[in-house]
Amino acid sequence: MLRHFGTDLLHVGIGLLILFAALLVGYYIFSLITRYNDNKEIAEGNEAAGMYMGSKLLGLCIIVGLVSINSNNWLDVIIWSAVGIVILCLVYIIFDLITPSTKVCEQIKNGNMAMAQLLRSLIIGISFVIGTFLM
């Protein structure tokens, strides 16, 4: 058991680096597609913006975690993590398109927690499904 400790520790370190890189890239890309300034809204205490961004990041963690379970190759984890980011962006865009009267970004910017809760559930649910598809 201890003879593999160093290798296992290395794998944990590599996995964490990939996860943090995916989260940083995801945060940046998610911020680009919203029509408000995520950092500003969160810094000013907009709970809906914080919940929505947190949900996207949690969804990304779910995808990365599920993909890494069955992957023997770190490159696969990186590629499928990138696919996860794209899918979560598409979820936002599609939801925004099919609910044109709702104006998701405006609702989140205005602090609508009901909208943030709805989006959180949608993102987390889709992340589990996508993560299992990618396994």
Backbone as CSV, one residue per row, in Angstrom:
resi,resn,N_x,N_y,N_z,CA_x,CA_y,CA_z,C_x,C_y,C_z
1,MET,0.821,-1.192,0.000,0.000,0.000,0.000,0.864,1.255,0.000
2,LEU,1.873,1.295,0.840,2.728,2.472,0.905,3.655,2.590,-0.300
3,ARG,3.919,1.489,-0.970,4.839,1.555,-2.103,4.262,2.361,-3.267
4,HIS,2.944,2.491,-3.315,2.310,3.270,-4.381,1.939,4.680,-3.920
5,PHE,2.272,5.010,-2.683,1.886,6.295,-2.113,2.404,7.464,-2.944
6,GLY,3.666,7.413,-3.340,4.241,8.504,-4.129,3.550,8.678,-5.463
7,THR,3.280,7.568,-6.132,2.586,7.618,-7.423,1.162,8.128,-7.243
8,ASP,0.485,7.624,-6.218,-0.882,8.080,-5.959,-0.917,9.572,-5.637
9,LEU,0.044,10.023,-4.842,0.121,11.436,-4.497,0.372,12.287,-5.744
10,LEU,1.213,11.797,-6.626,1.467,12.497,-7.892,0.191,12.605,-8.715
11,HIS,-0.576,11.517,-8.767,-1.832,11.528,-9.531,-2.844,12.511,-8.924
12,VAL,-2.895,12.573,-7.606,-3.784,13.538,-6.955,-3.356,14.961,-7.325
13,GLY,-2.060,15.214,-7.277,-1.550,16.541,-7.636,-1.873,16.918,-9.073
14,ILE,-1.655,15.981,-9.990,-1.964,16.243,-11.409,-3.459,16.486,-11.575
15,GLY,-4.265,15.669,-10.922,-5.720,15.841,-11.011,-6.166,17.187,-10.495
16,LEU,-5.583,17.625,-9.374,-5.942,18.935,-8.833,-5.511,20.073,-9.755
17,LEU,-4.338,19.942,-10.354,-3.896,20.965,-11.315,-4.860,21.066,-12.494
18,ILE,-5.274,19.911,-12.999,-6.229,19.904,-14.120,-7.556,20.516,-13.677
19,LEU,-8.024,20.146,-12.498,-9.284,20.684,-11.996,-9.212,22.200,-11.832
20,PHE,-8.151,22.703,-11.190,-8.024,24.152,-10.991,-7.891,24.888,-12.323
21,ALA,-7.168,24.295,-13.269,-7.056,24.913,-14.588,-8.425,24.960,-15.269
22,ALA,-9.178,23.870,-15.171,-10.519,23.830,-15.770,-11.430,24.866,-15.115
23,LEU,-11.319,25.005,-13.792,-12.156,25.981,-13.091,-11.800,27.414,-13.477
24,LEU,-10.505,27.699,-13.600,-10.091,29.048,-14.015,-10.552,29.356,-15.431
25,VAL,-10.336,28.410,-16.334,-10.766,28.615,-17.725,-12.288,28.716,-17.778
26,GLY,-12.956,27.819,-17.047,-14.420,27.847,-17.021,-14.948,29.164,-16.490
27,TYR,-14.388,29.644,-15.380,-14.834,30.918,-14.806,-14.675,32.046,-15.824
28,TYR,-13.529,32.063,-16.488,-13.271,33.113,-17.477,-14.288,33.043,-18.622
29,ILE,-14.485,31.859,-19.168,-15.407,31.710,-20.302,-16.842,31.968,-19.872
30,PHE,-17.234,31.437,-18.710,-18.590,31.686,-18.223,-18.821,33.183,-18.044
31,SER,-17.806,33.906,-17.559,-17.929,35.350,-17.378,-18.073,36.084,-18.701
32,LEU,-17.428,35.559,-19.739,-17.521,36.202,-21.053,-18.925,36.128,-21.647
33,ILE,-19.638,35.040,-21.374,-20.938,34.891,-22.033,-22.089,35.527,-21.261
34,THR,-21.845,35.932,-20.012,-22.911,36.629,-19.296,-22.917,38.096,-19.699
35,ARG,-24.086,38.693,-19.601,-24.239,40.085,-20.032,-24.090,41.068,-18.878
36,TYR,-23.484,40.599,-17.810,-23.180,41.469,-16.672,-21.800,41.080,-16.167
37,ASN,-21.235,41.895,-15.306,-19.903,41.627,-14.773,-20.024,40.729,-13.542
38,ASP,-19.681,39.445,-13.731,-19.802,38.472,-12.633,-19.034,38.910,-11.398
39,ASN,-17.772,39.285,-11.593,-16.935,39.667,-10.449,-17.542,40.820,-9.674
40,LYS,-18.027,41.814,-10.389,-18.610,42.993,-9.752,-19.875,42.617,-8.986
41,GLU,-20.746,41.864,-9.615,-22.004,41.479,-8.970,-21.753,40.647,-7.715
42,ILE,-20.823,39.701,-7.809,-20.520,38.844,-6.664,-19.871,39.672,-5.551
43,ALA,-18.933,40.553,-5.927,-18.258,41.407,-4.931,-19.242,42.335,-4.223
44,GLU,-20.294,42.739,-4.920,-21.296,43.624,-4.329,-22.361,42.864,-3.542
45,GLY,-22.205,41.547,-3.450,-23.117,40.756,-2.633,-24.343,40.223,-3.341
46,ASN,-24.329,40.196,-4.661,-25.462,39.649,-5.401,-25.450,38.123,-5.247
47,GLU,-26.307,37.634,-4.360,-26.346,36.203,-4.068,-26.746,35.379,-5.281
48,ALA,-27.623,35.899,-6.095,-28.060,35.164,-7.281,-26.882,34.973,-8.243
49,ALA,-26.074,36.006,-8.425,-24.903,35.891,-9.302,-23.895,34.908,-8.726
50,GLY,-23.706,34.951,-7.413,-22.791,34.017,-6.763,-23.272,32.584,-6.869
51,MET,-24.563,32.381,-6.661,-25.117,31.033,-6.763,-25.014,30.513,-8.187
52,TYR,-25.308,31.362,-9.140,-25.270,30.946,-10.539,-23.849,30.578,-10.954
53,MET,-22.858,31.421,-10.629,-21.477,31.107,-10.981,-20.998,29.875,-10.212
54,GLY,-21.337,29.818,-8.942,-20.965,28.653,-8.147,-21.542,27.369,-8.713
55,SER,-22.755,27.440,-9.215,-23.389,26.263,-9.820,-22.672,25.820,-11.076
56,LYS,-22.260,26.780,-11.880,-21.515,26.429,-13.100,-20.186,25.777,-12.732
57,LEU,-19.513,26.310,-11.723,-18.234,25.734,-11.304,-18.427,24.360,-10.659
58,LEU,-19.478,24.201,-9.869,-19.783,22.894,-9.294,-20.101,21.895,-10.403
59,GLY,-20.870,22.322,-11.378,-21.175,21.453,-12.518,-19.917,21.019,-13.242
60,LEU,-19.000,21.935,-13.405,-17.734,21.607,-14.052,-16.934,20.611,-13.212
61,CYS,-16.932,20.798,-11.890,-16.252,19.838,-10.996,-16.873,18.447,-11.135
62,ILE,-18.183,18.385,-11.224,-18.866,17.102,-11.383,-18.425,16.425,-12.671
63,ILE,-18.394,17.183,-13.762,-17.979,16.615,-15.049,-16.540,16.131,-14.978
64,VAL,-15.636,16.960,-14.458,-14.225,16.570,-14.362,-14.083,15.322,-13.490
65,GLY,-14.777,15.293,-12.366,-14.700,14.144,-11.467,-15.201,12.871,-12.108
66,LEU,-16.354,12.938,-12.753,-16.903,11.739,-13.369,-16.046,11.255,-14.538
67,VAL,-15.516,12.183,-15.305,-14.654,11.800,-16.429,-13.374,11.147,-15.911
68,SER,-12.826,11.676,-14.834,-11.554,11.148,-14.330,-11.692,9.752,-13.729
69,ILE,-12.899,9.381,-13.316,-13.110,8.052,-12.729,-12.711,6.950,-13.708
70,ASN,-13.113,7.081,-14.953,-12.877,6.013,-15.927,-11.770,6.306,-16.915
71,SER,-11.037,7.363,-16.701,-9.982,7.711,-17.650,-8.628,7.235,-17.135
72,ASN,-7.857,6.659,-18.015,-6.489,6.257,-17.697,-5.481,7.223,-18.293
73,ASN,-5.991,8.332,-18.823,-5.150,9.244,-19.570,-5.504,10.675,-19.166
74,TRP,-4.522,11.427,-18.691,-4.777,12.803,-18.258,-5.215,13.684,-19.418
75,LEU,-4.743,13.399,-20.620,-5.148,14.181,-21.790,-6.647,14.034,-22.029
76,ASP,-7.184,12.822,-21.833,-8.629,12.616,-21.964,-9.396,13.481,-20.960
77,VAL,-8.891,13.540,-19.737,-9.552,14.351,-18.714,-9.559,15.821,-19.130
78,ILE,-8.448,16.285,-19.658,-8.360,17.683,-20.100,-9.333,17.947,-21.246
79,ILE,-9.334,17.059,-22.223,-10.213,17.230,-23.391,-11.678,17.225,-22.964
80,TRP,-12.068,16.240,-22.149,-13.470,16.144,-21.754,-13.867,17.235,-20.776
81,SER,-12.919,17.769,-20.039,-13.207,18.929,-19.198,-13.529,20.138,-20.071
82,ALA,-12.775,20.297,-21.143,-13.050,21.380,-22.095,-14.418,21.193,-22.740
83,VAL,-14.746,19.953,-23.075,-16.077,19.664,-23.620,-17.145,20.025,-22.588
84,GLY,-16.875,19.748,-21.317,-17.811,20.099,-20.256,-18.061,21.590,-20.179
85,ILE,-17.006,22.377,-20.325,-17.154,23.838,-20.323,-18.050,24.267,-21.479
86,VAL,-17.801,23.722,-22.653,-18.605,24.065,-23.833,-20.065,23.686,-23.609
87,ILE,-20.287,22.492,-23.061,-21.657,22.031,-22.833,-22.381,22.945,-21.843
88,LEU,-21.705,23.332,-20.759,-22.349,24.218,-19.783,-22.646,25.592,-20.390
89,CYS,-21.781,26.053,-21.269,-22.059,27.310,-21.976,-23.274,27.152,-22.880
90,LEU,-23.351,26.012,-23.566,-24.493,25.756,-24.440,-25.797,25.664,-23.652
91,VAL,-25.752,25.081,-22.464,-26.940,25.004,-21.611,-27.449,26.412,-21.335
92,TYR,-26.542,27.301,-20.963,-26.929,28.678,-20.685,-27.533,29.331,-21.932
93,ILE,-26.851,29.188,-23.069,-27.311,29.826,-24.307,-28.662,29.267,-24.730
94,ILE,-28.827,27.944,-24.684,-30.092,27.320,-25.083,-31.217,27.747,-24.145
95,PHE,-30.951,27.729,-22.834,-31.979,28.159,-21.875,-32.373,29.602,-22.137
96,ASP,-31.402,30.437,-22.427,-31.676,31.844,-22.725,-32.512,31.977,-24.002
97,LEU,-32.227,31.124,-24.995,-32.972,31.188,-26.258,-34.408,30.687,-26.124
98,ILE,-34.607,29.632,-25.333,-35.961,29.075,-25.247,-36.841,29.819,-24.238
99,THR,-36.245,30.734,-23.507,-37.022,31.552,-22.567,-36.751,33.035,-22.836
100,PRO,-37.083,33.515,-24.054,-36.717,34.896,-24.405,-37.393,35.954,-23.543
101,SER,-38.542,35.655,-22.999,-39.212,36.668,-22.178,-38.632,36.728,-20.766
102,THR,-37.834,35.743,-20.388,-37.294,35.689,-19.034,-36.043,36.545,-18.882
103,LYS,-35.201,36.625,-19.886,-33.956,37.401,-19.836,-33.125,37.006,-18.615
104,VAL,-32.519,35.830,-18.719,-31.800,35.207,-17.613,-30.774,36.148,-16.982
105,CYS,-29.916,36.748,-17.783,-28.869,37.618,-17.231,-29.457,38.789,-16.458
106,GLU,-30.512,39.361,-16.984,-31.151,40.491,-16.303,-31.718,40.048,-14.953
107,GLN,-32.335,38.865,-14.934,-32.901,38.337,-13.693,-31.817,38.080,-12.647
108,ILE,-30.705,37.485,-13.078,-29.597,37.204,-12.154,-28.978,38.518,-11.673
109,LYS,-28.758,39.448,-12.586,-28.176,40.742,-12.214,-29.054,41.468,-11.196
110,ASN,-30.359,41.297,-11.321,-31.289,41.930,-10.388,-31.452,41.148,-9.082
111,GLY,-30.702,40.045,-8.954,-30.713,39.293,-7.699,-31.854,38.317,-7.539
112,ASN,-32.453,37.881,-8.646,-33.583,36.955,-8.590,-33.096,35.567,-8.166
113,MET,-33.285,35.255,-6.872,-32.815,33.972,-6.339,-33.616,32.799,-6.884
114,ALA,-34.868,33.007,-7.231,-35.666,31.919,-7.810,-35.058,31.482,-9.139
115,MET,-34.635,32.434,-9.944,-33.995,32.113,-11.217,-32.659,31.413,-10.971
116,ALA,-31.894,31.905,-10.000,-30.609,31.284,-9.681,-30.803,29.840,-9.215
117,GLN,-31.845,29.601,-8.406,-32.139,28.241,-7.940,-32.507,27.334,-9.109
118,LEU,-33.318,27.844,-9.996,-33.711,27.064,-11.176,-32.495,26.710,-12.019
119,LEU,-31.666,27.697,-12.286,-30.473,27.462,-13.094,-29.497,26.528,-12.385
120,ARG,-29.388,26.654,-11.071,-28.500,25.762,-10.313,-28.924,24.313,-10.501
121,SER,-30.217,24.056,-10.335,-30.707,22.689,-10.496,-30.493,22.174,-11.905
122,LEU,-30.759,23.011,-12.875,-30.568,22.632,-14.274,-29.104,22.310,-14.571
123,ILE,-28.213,23.166,-14.145,-26.784,22.978,-14.412,-26.244,21.741,-13.713
124,ILE,-26.574,21.557,-12.449,-26.058,20.405,-11.716,-26.618,19.109,-12.287
125,GLY,-27.907,19.089,-12.590,-28.505,17.897,-13.186,-27.883,17.546,-14.522
126,ILE,-27.729,18.532,-15.371,-27.129,18.294,-16.678,-25.673,17.862,-16.543
127,SER,-24.978,18.413,-15.570,-23.569,18.035,-15.354,-23.439,16.567,-14.982
128,PHE,-24.332,16.082,-14.131,-24.313,14.654,-13.791,-24.578,13.795,-15.020
129,VAL,-25.564,14.178,-15.790,-25.903,13.399,-16.979,-24.749,13.423,-17.981
130,ILE,-24.230,14.596,-18.279,-23.119,14.719,-19.225,-21.907,13.965,-18.713
131,GLY,-21.598,14.100,-17.430,-20.451,13.395,-16.858,-20.564,11.890,-17.006
132,THR,-21.782,11.368,-16.834,-21.944,9.920,-16.998,-21.893,9.517,-18.465
133,PHE,-22.349,10.363,-19.350,-22.228,10.066,-20.785,-20.762,10.001,-21.193
134,LEU,-19.931,10.843,-20.599,-18.525,10.932,-20.988,-17.667,9.872,-20.315
135,MET,-18.225,9.140,-19.378,-17.439,8.134,-18.653,-17.052,6.969,-19.543
